[in-house]
């Protein structure tokens, strides 16, 4: 069971919530995800997706069906029975499904996404759990579900004709047993018992259950539940006991596989960030191509109490948010910084569409970063900063995007907790230039050190006067305005600096080098600079 099929989806959701109007390619068509249609965004290429026709009346959905077919999707879901385009769907080999007119699109999306996510098991362990649920259901005669200790449904049977109740249906649709004190009490009873437990119905209209805890080495891994429709096999309890033993092995294998996959992916992301991974291999393993690196950091000393724990909690927040937005995550914690690879949609044909796509990706990434900063800061009670690097068209550019994100982090402050590299490009360029100049003796040499020494020894203001004059385009009146002094005062300072320190202010090259050294190496800024003082020096 490698993927959810259209038939699996209809079996899981059932009718009347979801009605199949036509399926030209049969019920074995794979369904990979459920997407909400956005009339203001380009339709993505999404093979196997079901497109929910939000804001489009069923009778007017023909063009959308054609567009979905061109995007490789499996089908379209319309709302209501007002003349759905059945013939259009059949002509393009598209499945067409319908939900009630009163159904809320967000509920339909949750219902379908939950069912697809459950059947499209990520790894052999969960796939085998579904096969086990079907086997137990066939042997005992009752619909079966496998749950984890938190009452999340991991797998369920789809044997036709077996009676189910509303509690079973709602649990499958949400992949979570409906919460209630009575349900919690039944779970406690099952977990505390050594063998199968027969449980009465909780409310009128519901059916009894036969359940057993799944354990390994004294650890409770979950439970298996069978709906008792009155026709359970005589040996149902023995079958369930054997099934629980098999479920324990599968759950342990699934846990090990998940941990191994997470470890391998984490190592791969780490190597992508330092530039040592093969991009094509990583793209295949991670299912990513164009990405942007986002870097998240707690704004406190690394030696602060519980710093390591706080960083791990920040990693959890970033992972959860990325999984919620993209259905996956590629995150790692390195030296106190959480890095995430954010998927970036490919550019569309045409300059205008490409520009719109870049703008949409930028907005989504920035919104995600802002949400994480806000949520993590609130839960950890520590300010969080987020820097976003450049979008790279393939994973070969991840190391460069990470370098961008790292530079952005160094430029953030209380008034600017989130930024992309494009938003701080000028200051990032100066910062990198400062690093280059600091590392080269010949680039550090020059009159700028004499300027700073004179200011320190004599109490003059040559450095800021010179920077203001350079910033004003070598206009004395403009520099005087920036310095809030009389033009004659500014002119006198410039003359004295040139004469006393041996600076040829008539030489354009010498002016440029001196400006760079004062601005970049010394971090001197004019008085009206909008940059916070603590960000001026040193670079």
N, C-alpha and C positions, 0 to 999 in steps of 0.2 A: 504494500500500500504506500506508494511513493507520493501520491498527490490526491487531493480531493477531486472527485469527478462531479459532473452535473447531477448524476444519479445519487451519489452520496449526499450531496447538498439537499436535494429534494426529500430524500429519506429522513435526513436529520431535522430539517425545518418543518416539513410536512405541509399539508393543506388544512385550513384555508390561508394561513399566513402567506404562503408562496405558491403561486399557480404557474405551471408550465404551459405556455401557449403554443410553442413550437420548438423543436430541436432537430433541425435538418441533419446534423451530424451525429445524432444519437446521444444517449445519456452517458457515454463513456468519455466525453470531452473533458479534459482536465480544467479545473477552475483554480486559479492561483490566488486571487484577491478580489475584494469588493471595493470599487472606487466611486466616490461621489462626483457627479458631473459638475464642473464649474464653467459657466458660460463665459467668464472673463479670463480664463486661462487656456492655453493651447492644450489640446487633447494629447496626453502622453502615449507613447507606444508601450503597451502593456499586454503582451501575449498571455492569453488565458484569463484575463480579468473580466469580471462582471461589472458593467457600468450602470450606476443608478441614475436614472434620468431626472435629476433634481431640477425643478423649474420648467420642465417640458411636459406638455400635455401628451397623453398617450397617442391621440390622433395626429399629433404633429411631430412624432418621434422618428419618422422615416429618415430624414437627413442625419440624425444622430446615430441611427442604426448603421447607415452607410459609413459614417466617419469612424465608428467603433470597429467595423469590419476592417477598414483600412489600417487601423492601429493594432490589428491582430488580436482583438479581444474575443472572448468566448461568447458573450451575449450581453443583452441589455435588459434592465428591469424597469418597467413602467408602472405608474400608479393609476389605478382605476381601470374601467372597462370601456372607456370612450374611444372606440375604434382603433385599437392598437395595430401597428403596421406589421401584421403577420406575414403577408406576402412579401414585403420588403425584407424581412428577416430571413425568410426561406430563400429568397433570391441571392442573398449574400452569405448563406450558410451560417447564420447567426441564431443562437438560442434566444428566445424572447420569453420573458417571465413577467408576471404581474403581481402586485400586492394591492390590498384594499385602498380605496380612496382616502380613508381616514387614517391610514398608517403614517406615522411620522418617519421622515427619511432617516433621521439619526438613529431611530430604533431599528429600522430595517437594516441599516449599515452595520450596527452592532450585532444584530442577529446573524447576518450572513458572514461577517468577519469572524465571529466566534465559531460558527460551524465549519468554515473553511480552515481556520487555524487549528481546530481540533483534529480534523481528518488529515490535513497535510502535515503529518508527523515529521518532526525534524530529527530523523535518525531512526535506526532499526529498532531501538528499544521501544519507543512509543508506537511505532507501526505494529510491532508484535503485541503490544498491549491491546490494540484494537482487535487483532486477530484472536487474542485470548478472550476478550470480552464476547466476541461472537461465538467462540467455542463453548464458553460457560453457559451462554444464553441458550445455545442449541441443546446442550446436555441437560441443563436443569429445567428448561421450558419457560424461563422468565427473562425479560429484558434486563441487561446487566450494565453496570457502570463501575469504573475503577476511579477512586478518589485519592487525593493526597491528604496529609493530616490536616490541611486547612480547608477541606471540603471543596477544593477545586477539582473539577472533573477532568481526568487525564485521558480517558478513553471510554467509549460506550459501544454497545452492540447495535447492529442494524438488521437483525433477523426479522424478516417480514411476518406480520400477523400476530406478534406477541403484544398482549395488552399493556398499556402504559397509562399513567395518570398525569395530571397537570404539573405536579411537583417534578416528575421526571422530565417533561417537556421543557419547563422553565430552566431546570438545571442544565440541560444540554444547550439550550439557546444562549445562556450566559456563561457556560462552562463553570458554573458555581452553584452549589446547592443553595436554594433560597434560605436566607438566614432567619432563624426563629429559635426561641428558647427550647421548644419541643424537639426540633431537629438537633440542636446542640446536645440535648440530653440523650437522644438516641445514639449519637456518635460517641458520647462518653461511655455509654453502656457497651457498645460494640468494642471499643478500644480496651476496656477493662476486662473483657471476657476472653477465655482461652480458645474458644471454638465458635462455630456459627451461632448466631442469635436470631430468633424470630421476633419481628417487631410488628405491632399492630398499626393500622392506619392512623395518621394523626388527625385527620378531619374527614368529614363525610365526603364521599366521592373519590377518596384516595384508596390506594391498594396497600396491603401489608408488604413487608420486606423480609428478606432473608439476607443477613449481612455477616461479614467476618473481617477481623483486622488482618492486615498484612504486616508481618514482622520479619526482622533479620537481626540475629545477635542481640535480642532484647530491645532493639530500636523499632518504633512504629513507623512504617513507611507509608501507610495509607490504609485503605479498606476497599472491599468489593461488595457491591449491593445488587441484589436480584429482586426484581418486582414479582411478587407472588399474586398471580392472577387466578389462583385456585386450581391450576393444572400443573404444579411443579412435579417433577419426577420424584419417585420414592427415595432415590439415592441423592437428592439434590444437596443435602448437607455434606455428604462425602465428596461429591464433585466440587463443591465450593471450597472445601478444605484443601483439596489438591490444587485447585485454581489459585488459591491464595499463596501457596508455596511457589508456584510458577511465577505469579505476579511479583513476589519478593525478588526473585532472581532477575526478572526483567527491569524492575525499578532500580535495583542496584547497578545493573548494566547501563541503564539510561543515565543514572547519576554519574557514573564513571565516564561515559562517553561525553556527557555535557562538560564535565570538568576538564577532560582532555582537550575537547574542542575549544573551550574558553582559553585554556593555557596556550594552545597552539596559535589561536588567533591573536591573543595578547602579545605573544612573542613576535608574530608576524607584523603586527602594527608597530611594535617597538623598533623592529628592523627597518620598516618603511620610514619611520620618523628619523632614523639616523642615516638613511640612504644605503643600507647594506642589503636590502631585500630585492629579489627579482620582481619587477613590476608586473609582468604578465602572469606569473605564478600567483602573486598576491591578488591580482584582479579576479582570477578564477576562484581562489579560495574564499575571498571576502564578498564576491559579487558586486564589486564597486569599480567604477572607472573614474569619471570626473568627480573630484572631491575638493573640499576646503578643510584645512586644519583649524580647529578651534581649541584654544588653550584657556583653561580655567584655573584660577589660583586664589587661595585664601589670603586675605590681606592681614597677616599677622606673622610674628617671628616663627621661623621653623623650629626654634627651640622651646616654644611655648608649651605648657602642659597639654597633653592629649593632642598634640599637633598631628601625630601620625594617624590617630583615630579619626580626627576631623577630616584629614585628606581622604581617607578611605570612604568616609560618609559622603564627601563631595563626589568621589568616583561613582558611588551608588546612585546619587541624584542624576548625574550626567548620563549614566547608562540607562536609567529608567526613562528619562526624557527622550533620549535618542530612540529607544525601542518604541516608545509611544508614538513618536512622529514618523519613524521610518520602518518600524517593524523589525529592526535589527540595530546592533550597535558595534562600533569598532573603537573602543576606548581603552586607555591605559594610563596608569599613574607613574610618572617619571620625575624624580627629584622634587617632589612636592607640587608638581603641576599635572593636572588632568588634561590629556589630549584626546580629542575626538575627531574622527574623520566624518565630516558631514557630506552626504551624497549631494551632488549638484547635477541637475538635469542637463542633458545634452542640448546644445544650441540647435534651433530650428533653421530651416532654409530661409534665406533672405535677411538682410541687415536689420530691418525693423523688427522682425520676429526674434532674431538673435538678441537684440538689445532688450526687448521686453522680457525674454527668458532670463537674461542675466539679472535684470532688475527684480524679477520674481524670486529667483534663487537668493539674491542678496537679502531681500526682505524676510524670507523664511528663515535663513540662517541667523540673521540679527535678532529676529523675534525669539527664536529658540534660545539664543545666548542670553537675552534679557530675561526670559522666563526662568532659566536655570540660575542666573545671578540673583534674581528676586527670591526664588523658592529656597535655594541653598542658603542664602544669607539669612533668611527668616528662620529656617530650621536649625542652622548651626550657630546663629547669633554672632556671626563674624562676617565682615564685608567680603564680597567675592568679586573678582575682576575677570573679564573675559576678553581675550584678544583673538581676532579672526584673521587668518592669513589670506593669501591670494587663492582664487579658485584655480586648480590645476586640471588640465583636460585628461590626465591619466595619472596612475599612481606613481609614475616615475618622478613626479614633481612634488611629492609629499614632503620631502626634507626641506625644500625651499619654502613651501607654504608654512611649515612649522617654524622656520627661521623668521618669517614675517610675523607669525603669531607671537613668538617670543619677544620680538622688538615692540610690538603693540603693548604687551603686558607691562613693559618697562615705562611706557608713556602714560599709563592710565592713572587716574587719581579720583578723589571723592566725587568731583563734579563730572567725571567721565569714566564710569565703571565698565563700559562696553564700547568697543570700537573695532572697525575693520582696518586693514592696512591702508586702504584707499583714503579713509577718513583722516589718517594721521601721516600720510605719505611724506610731506615736507619735513616734519620733525623726525620721522623714522630715517629719512635719508641723511639728515644732519647727524643723527646718533651713530649710524653706521660709518659715516665719514669720519666722525671723531675717533672711532675705534681704529680705523685705518691710519689716521694721522698720529695717534698715540703710539702706534706700533712702529713708526718709521722715524728715525732720528732726523733725517733731512726735512721731513714735513713738520717737525716740531720746532726747528730752528727758525729764528726771526726776531723781529722787533717786539712782538706781542709780550714776551716775558719782561722786556725792559719797561713797557707800558705799565704792566701790573705792578712791577717793583716800585716804579715811581709813585703810583697811587698809594701803595702801602707805606712807603717811607715818608712821602711829602704830604699826604692827604689830598692829592689832586684827584680830578675825576676825568682823566684822559681817556680811559678805556670806554666808559659809557658815552663820552662825548664823541669819540671816533666812531663807535658803532651807530650812534644816532645819526651822525653825519653821513655815513655810508648808507644807512637805511633810507635816508631822505634824498638819495641820489646826488650826494655831495653838494646839497643846497644848504647854505648856512642858515637862512631863515627857517627852512623846514626843520633842520636839526635843533635850532633854538626852541622852536615850538614843542618838539618832542621832549626837550630837556626842561622846558618851562623856565628858560633864562633869556636875557636880552641877546639879540644877534651879535652885538659887540663882544659879549662875554664868550659866546661860542667861538667867534672868530679868533679871539685872543688865546683860548685854550688850544685850538688847532695849531696856531702859529707856534706856541710854546712847545707843544708836543713834537712838532716837526723839528724845531731847532734843538731842543734839549735832548731828544732821543734819537736823532739822526734818521728821521723818517721822511722820505720823499713823497709828499702827498700829491705831487703832480704826476707821478708814475702810476698809470692805471693798473698795471700788474701788481705793483707793490700794495696798492690800496686793496685789491681783491684778496691777495694772500693774507694781509693783515686782518681784513674783515673775517675771513674764514677762521683764522686762528683765534681771534678774540671771541667770535660767536660760537665756534665749535669746540675748541680746546678749553677755553676759559669759561664758556657758558655765559658770556656777558650779553645781556639784553637791554634794550632801551626801557625807560621807566614806564611807558604806556603799554608794555607787552601784556597780551592777554594770557600768557602762559603763567600758571601758578608759580610763585617764587621758588617753592621747593623743587620745581621741575627745571629751573634754569641752570643750576650748577650743582654738581658737575654732570656732564653728559655721561 
